[in-house]
Every structure is written in structure tokens, then in C-alpha cells.
Amino acid sequence: HDAEFEKTHNLTLLIDLCLEIDTEFKKFSESAASLTPYATAFRYPDEFFESEPTEEEVTQAFNQADEIYKFVLKKTGG
């Protein structure tokens, strides 16, 4: 689609860029917002989490990320 995507860990920004091309990405807006802190939490842990995520939170985050990953693979023919 000849769209330029800047390097970022902000998944909300990436989803917004994808929405300009394909509105189906809208279903991932909430997931992107909740997953973004995981992208940098281990580099800057004090800035994002007051405490370690629970096992349930980690499982939920993994499932959200996996769903987005599979969706993008399907969209890109991967």
C-alpha cells in the first residue's frame, strides 16, 4: 500500500496507521492499548508496571498478541 510506518513500540499508533488502509484493524484498538506497555516494560519496568503482571494478565496479553499476529499474517499472505 506504499504506506510508511515509523519504528515504534506504540501498538496503538501502528493500529491507527493500519486503519487508514484497512478498517478491519479497528477490532484490535483496545488490545493494542493494553499490549503497548509490554513492548517496553522490561527495558523500563518502573515506568509501566507498579507490580509484575499476574499469570492471568500475561495469558490474556499473549492471546491478544497472538490474535493480532495471526490476523496480520493472514492479511499479508504469510
MARVEX-102249 format. One record per atom (N, C-alpha, C, O): atom name; y, x, z. Coordinates in steps of 0.05 Angstrom, whole numbers, plus 5000, padded with zeros to 4 digits. Atoms other than C-alpha are relative to their C-alpha. Layout:
MARVEX-102249
  name  north  east    up
    CA      Y     X     Z
...
***
This chain:
MARVEX-102249
  name  north  east    up
     N   4976  5016  5000
    CA   5000  5000  5000
     C   5025  5017  5000
     O   5048  5007  5002
     N   4977  4982  5001
    CA   5045  5061  4997
     C   5018  4998  5024
     O   5042  5002  5022
     N   4984  5002  4975
    CA   5068  5049  5069
     C   4998  5026  5016
     O   4977  5038  5018
     N   4999  4975  4984
    CA   5089  5108  5112
     C   4996  4992  5029
     O   5010  4974  5039
     N   5005  5005  4972
    CA   5062  5108  5183
     C   5006  5026  5015
     O   4995  5047  5009
     N   4994  4977  4985
    CA   5093  5156  5232
     C   4978  5006  5020
     O   4962  4988  5027
     N   5020  4993  4980
    CA   5049  5194  5281
     C   5009  4989  5027
     O   5031  4995  5036
     N   4993  5012  4975
    CA   5048  5155  5345
     C   4975  4992  5015
     O   4954  4987  5003
     N   5022  5011  4984
    CA   5003  5134  5403
     C   5006  4971  5007
     O   4991  4958  5021
     N   4992  5027  4994
    CA   5040  5068  5406
     C   4986  4980  4982
     O   4994  4976  4959
     N   5016  5018  5017
    CA   4989  5018  5381
     C   5015  4975  4993
     O   5009  4963  4972
     N   4984  5023  5007
    CA   5038  4961  5384
     C   5017  5005  4975
     O   5019  4988  4958
     N   4984  4993  5023
    CA   5083  4997  5335
     C   4982  5001  4975
     O   4990  4992  4953
     N   5018  4998  5023
    CA   5023  5011  5289
     C   4991  4972  4991
     O   4990  4967  4967
     N   5007  5027  5008
    CA   5002  4938  5291
     C   5023  4986  4986
     O   5019  4972  4966
     N   4976  5011  5013
    CA   5073  4917  5274
     C   5003  5010  4972
     O   5010  4995  4954
     N   4999  4989  5027
    CA   5072  4963  5214
     C   4979  4988  4983
     O   4984  4981  4959
     N   5022  5012  5015
    CA   5005  4935  5193
     C   5007  4970  4993
     O   4999  4960  4972
     N   4992  5028  5004
    CA   5033  4864  5200
     C   5018  4997  4975
     O   5018  4975  4963
     N   4983  5001  5024
    CA   5083  4880  5145
     C   4983  4999  4975
     O   4993  4991  4953
     N   5018  4999  5023
    CA   5023  4889  5099
     C   4980  4977  5000
     O   4974  4965  4980
     N   5021  5019  4997
    CA   4972  4840  5127
     C   5003  4985  5026
     O   5001  4997  5047
     N   4995  5016  4976
    CA   4985  4783  5175
     C   4975  4996  5018
     O   4978  4987  5041
     N   5024  5002  4983
    CA   4913  4784  5200
     C   5000  5019  5024
     O   4985  5015  5043
     N   4998  4981  4978
    CA   4932  4842  5245
     C   5013  4987  5025
     O   5012  4998  5047
     N   4986  5014  4978
    CA   4971  4792  5288
     C   4981  4995  5024
     O   4989  4996  5047
     N   5020  5006  4978
    CA   4907  4776  5328
     C   4996  5024  5018
     O   4983  5021  5039
     N   5003  4976  4983
    CA   4910  4847  5356
     C   5025  5008  5015
     O   5025  5029  5028
     N   4975  4993  4987
    CA   4981  4846  5383
     C   4997  5004  5030
     O   5006  5024  5041
     N   5004  4997  4971
    CA   4960  4834  5455
     C   4982  5023  5007
     O   4988  5038  5026
     N   5018  4978  4995
    CA   4903  4883  5452
     C   5014  5027  4997
     O   5010  5045  5013
     N   4986  4975  5005
    CA   4948  4937  5424
     C   5018  5006  5024
     O   5020  5029  5032
     N   4982  4995  4977
    CA   4998  4928  5481
     C   4984  5009  5024
     O   4994  5026  5039
     N   5016  4992  4977
    CA   4943  4934  5533
     C   4986  5027  4996
     O   4979  5040  5016
     N   5014  4975  5006
    CA   4909  4993  5499
     C   5019  5024  4998
     O   5010  5047  5003
     N   4981  4977  5004
    CA   4971  5036  5486
     C   5000  5019  5024
     O   5000  5043  5019
     N   5000  4980  4978
    CA   4973  5066  5557
     C   4976  5018  5000
     O   4978  5041  5010
     N   5024  4983  5000
    CA   4902  5092  5548
     C   5003  5024  4981
     O   4990  5044  4985
     N   4996  4978  5019
    CA   4926  5135  5490
     C   5012  5025  5012
     O   5007  5047  5003
     N   4987  4977  4988
    CA   4967  5179  5535
     C   4995  5003  5030
     O   5005  5021  5042
     N   5004  5001  4971
    CA   4943  5163  5605
     C   4988  5026  5011
     O   4995  5035  5033
     N   5013  4976  4990
    CA   4901  5226  5611
     C   5018  5025  4997
     O   5014  5045  5011
     N   4980  4979  5002
    CA   4959  5270  5589
     C   5022  4998  5021
     O   5031  5017  5032
     N   4978  5006  4981
    CA   5010  5237  5634
     C   4991  4978  5020
     O   5003  4957  5020
     N   5012  5022  4984
    CA   4969  5198  5686
     C   5019  4987  5019
     O   5017  4963  5024
     N   4982  5012  4981
    CA   5025  5187  5736
     C   5020  4980  4988
     O   5031  4963  5002
     N   4981  5017  5013
    CA   5068  5152  5685
     C   4988  4973  4992
     O   5004  4954  4988
     N   5011  5025  5011
    CA   5019  5098  5664
     C   4983  4984  5020
     O   4983  4960  5019
     N   5018  5014  4982
    CA   4969  5081  5719
     C   5006  5008  5028
     O   5008  5031  5035
     N   4996  4995  4971
    CA   4982  5074  5793
     C   4973  5007  5012
     O   4971  5021  5032
     N   5027  4993  4991
    CA   4906  5078  5802
     C   4982  5000  4975
     O   4989  4991  4954
     N   5020  4999  5022
    CA   4845  5090  5760
     C   4992  4972  4991
     O   4990  4954  5008
     N   5010  5026  5009
    CA   4823  5031  5717
     C   4973  4994  5011
     O   4957  5012  5015
     N   5026  5008  4991
    CA   4764  4992  5742
     C   4980  5002  4978
     O   4988  5004  4954
     N   5020  5000  5021
    CA   4698  4993  5705
     C   5003  4976  4982
     O   4999  4979  4957
     N   4996  5024  5017
    CA   4712  4922  5681
     C   5024  5004  4981
     O   5022  4996  4958
     N   4976  4995  5018
    CA   4781  4943  5654
     C   4993  5020  4978
     O   5002  5017  4955
     N   5008  4980  5021
    CA   4750  5003  5618
     C   4982  4987  4979
     O   4986  4992  4956
     N   5018  5014  5018
    CA   4696  4959  5588
     C   5016  4982  4981
     O   5011  4981  4957
     N   4983  5018  5016
    CA   4748  4909  5565
     C   5016  5016  4979
     O   5018  5008  4956
     N   4984  4983  5018
    CA   4792  4964  5535
     C   4982  5011  4978
     O   4990  5011  4954
     N   5018  4989  5021
    CA   4732  4995  5499
     C   4994  4978  4980
     O   4994  4983  4956
     N   5006  5022  5018
    CA   4713  4927  5470
     C   5023  4993  4982
     O   5019  4987  4958
     N   4976  5006  5017
    CA   4784  4914  5446
     C   5003  5022  4979
     O   5008  5015  4956
     N   4997  4977  5019
    CA   4788  4983  5414
     C   4979  4999  4978
     O   4985  5003  4955
     N   5022  5002  5019
    CA   4720  4974  5381
     C   5005  4977  4980
     O   4999  4981  4956
     N   4994  5022  5018
    CA   4741  4907  5352
     C   5021  5007  4980
     O   5019  5001  4956
     N   4979  4991  5018
    CA   4804  4936  5323
     C   4989  5021  4980
     O   4995  5019  4956
     N   5012  4980  5017
    CA   4766  4996  5296
     C   4983  4988  4978
     O   4986  4996  4954
     N   5018  5013  5020
    CA   4714  4953  5261
     C   5017  4984  4980
     O   5010  4984  4956
     N   4983  5015  5017
    CA   4769  4908  5233
     C   5013  5018  4979
     O   5014  5012  4955
     N   4986  4982  5018
    CA   4807  4967  5204
     C   4980  5012  4980
     O   4986  5015  4956
     N   5020  4989  5018
    CA   4743  4997  5175
     C   4994  4980  4978
     O   4992  4987  4954
     N   5006  5021  5019
    CA   4728  4931  5141
     C   5023  4997  4980
     O   5018  4994  4956
     N   4976  5003  5018
    CA   4799  4926  5113
     C   5003  5024  4981
     O   5012  5020  4959
     N   4997  4976  5017
    CA   4797  4997  5086
     C   4975  5008  4984
     O   4975  5028  4970
     N   5025  4995  5015
    CA   4727  4993  5057
     C   4983  5021  5012
     O   4966  5032  4998
     N   5015  4979  4986
    CA   4700  5042  5108
     C   4974  4993  5012
     O   4960  5009  5023
***
